[in-house]
C-alpha cells in the first residue's frame, strides 16, 4: 500500500490554502492538490477591496502571498486533476486524471466553482475567439473595441468596470430591470461614462464571421422582440457551478452539486470536509472561504487526534 498522508486538500484557492496553513501548523502531513495555478479565482480578479487588512490588493498578489504562507509550515503542493474521491473507512483515496492516486486519513474538498455557460448558439464555436470568461486574462485583447458583459451580479459588474480600462464601450446586459450586485458596485457602473446598460435583455445567439465574434442577438425579456448588438468581445458572468463531480458517489452534495457541511465543515462522511465556494452557503467571498478553510484544517487535526 502507498504511503498514507494525514490530510489531502483538493483545491488550491483561498479555502484550500487556509486549510493547509491550519493543518500543517498542527504538524499534520498535508498535501494540496490543484489542477491549475494556485490561487483559484483570485487569479481572475483584478482589484480586491473587501479582504480585511487590505484596502486594495491585486488578485495575483494576494494569491502569491497565500501560496507562500500555505507552504511555510511544511504543506506540499501537487499538480493534478482529481477525478474520484473514495471513502475506504480509515483512509480516503484520491484518484487523479493521470491514473495516479493519493491516500489520506482526512480530505478537505475546496475546489470552488466554474463558470456557468450561456448555452446558446455560437458560444462553443467562438469560445476563445471573442468569448472569454476571464476579464483579467483577456481584457487587453479588446483595446478600443466594443464588448458585452452578460450578468447583473457582483462578478459581472466588477469585470465590466475592469474592462473599461481597455474597451471603447462596455455593454452590460441583464435579464431583469435591477442588478443583483452590491449598491456601491452598481453606483460605479451607472456612473461610468464608458458603460451602457441594457436591462430586460436575454442573450439568444452569438454571431461571428467564422473566425471571430461580430455581435450578439438579444431578446426583450418581456416582449421577445429581438435586436442585434455589434460587439467584438463577449464576457458571460451568469452564475457558477460547483466543481464536485469527483465526489458524486459519496452522497455529500445537494441537488446542484454543492457540498453539504455543518458549522464544523464536516460532511456526513467522517474525515471528509468541505470549504469555500464549493459548499452550500449564502455568501461566497474570499474572507468566507478563508474562514471555512481554517475551520476545516483545524477539524482535521481534531478528527485525527481524538
MOSUL-V315443 format. One record per pair of residues at least 12 apart in sequence whose C-alpha atoms are under 6 Angstrom apart, sorted by sequence separation. I is the first residue (numbers start at 1). J is the second residue. D is the distance in Angstrom with one decimal. If there is no record, write none. Layout:
# MOSUL-V315443
i = <I/I>
j = <J/J>
d = <D/D>
This chain:
# MOSUL-V315443
i = <46/83/92/205/216/46/82/83/91/92/204/216/276/45/82/83/91/204/215/81/203/215/242/43/81/202/215/242/276/42/43/201/202/214/275/201/214/275/201/213/200/201/258/259/260/146/200/258/259/6/8/11/12/145/146/148/150/152/177/258/6/7/8/9/10/11/143/144/145/146/147/148/149/150/151/176/177/5/8/39/135/139/143/144/148/171/176/142/169/170/171/172/173/174/175/12/13/140/171/172/174/175/12/13/152/153/154/174/175/152/153/265/242/31/35/30/31/32/33/34/35/31/32/33/34/35/33/25/21/24/20/24/17/156/130/129/130/121/122/147/120/146/147/149/147/148/149/150/151/147/149/150/151/44/44/16/15/8/7/6/9/4/5/6/7/8/9/10/11/4/7/10/11/131/133/130/131/132/131/116/116/115/116/114/113/114/113/113/113/111/85/84/85/83/108/106/107/108/109/110/112/113/106/108/110/112/15/15/18/22/15/19/23/14/15/18/19/22/14/18/22/16/15/19>
j = <58/95/104/217/228/59/95/96/104/105/217/229/289/59/96/97/105/218/229/96/218/230/257/59/97/218/231/258/292/59/60/218/219/231/292/219/232/293/220/232/220/221/278/279/280/167/221/279/280/28/30/33/34/167/168/170/172/174/199/280/29/30/31/32/33/34/166/167/168/169/170/171/172/173/174/199/200/29/32/63/159/163/167/168/172/195/200/167/194/195/196/197/198/199/200/38/39/166/197/198/200/201/39/40/179/180/181/201/202/180/181/296/278/75/79/75/76/77/78/79/80/77/78/79/80/81/80/73/70/73/70/75/70/237/212/212/213/205/206/231/205/231/232/234/233/234/235/236/237/234/236/237/238/134/136/110/110/104/104/104/107/103/104/105/106/107/108/109/110/104/107/110/111/233/235/233/234/235/235/239/240/240/241/240/240/241/241/242/243/243/246/246/247/246/272/271/272/273/274/275/277/278/272/274/276/278/275/276/290/294/289/293/297/289/290/293/294/297/290/294/298/293/293/297>
d = <5.4/5.9/5.3/5.1/5.7/5.5/5.8/5.5/5.4/6.0/5.4/5.4/4.0/5.0/4.4/5.7/4.3/5.5/5.5/5.4/4.6/4.2/5.9/5.5/5.5/5.4/4.6/5.6/5.8/4.6/5.3/5.9/5.1/5.6/4.9/5.5/5.1/5.3/4.8/5.3/5.8/5.3/5.5/4.4/5.7/5.9/5.0/5.0/5.8/5.8/5.9/5.8/5.3/4.9/5.6/5.6/5.9/5.4/5.0/5.1/5.0/4.8/5.1/4.7/5.0/4.9/4.4/4.7/5.2/4.7/5.2/4.5/4.9/4.8/5.2/5.9/5.5/5.8/6.0/4.7/5.9/5.9/5.0/4.4/5.9/5.8/4.7/5.7/5.1/4.8/4.8/4.8/4.8/5.0/4.5/5.0/4.4/6.0/5.9/5.9/6.0/4.8/5.9/4.2/4.9/4.7/4.5/5.8/5.3/5.6/4.4/5.5/5.1/5.5/5.5/4.9/4.5/4.8/4.8/5.1/4.7/5.7/6.0/5.7/5.7/4.7/5.9/5.7/4.9/5.6/5.6/5.7/5.2/5.1/5.7/5.0/5.1/5.0/4.7/5.0/5.6/5.1/5.7/5.9/4.5/4.8/4.7/4.6/5.1/5.7/5.8/5.7/5.0/5.9/5.5/5.3/5.9/6.0/5.5/5.3/5.7/4.9/4.4/5.1/4.8/4.9/4.7/5.1/4.8/5.0/5.5/5.6/4.4/5.8/5.5/4.6/4.8/5.2/6.0/5.3/4.8/4.7/5.9/5.4/5.8/5.3/5.2/4.3/5.2/5.8/5.8/4.2/5.4/4.9/5.9/4.6/4.9/4.6/4.7/5.0/4.7/5.9/5.8/5.5/5.8/4.4/5.7/5.1/5.4/5.8/4.5/4.1/4.6/6.0/4.7/4.9/5.0/5.0/5.5/5.4/5.7/5.9/4.4/4.2>
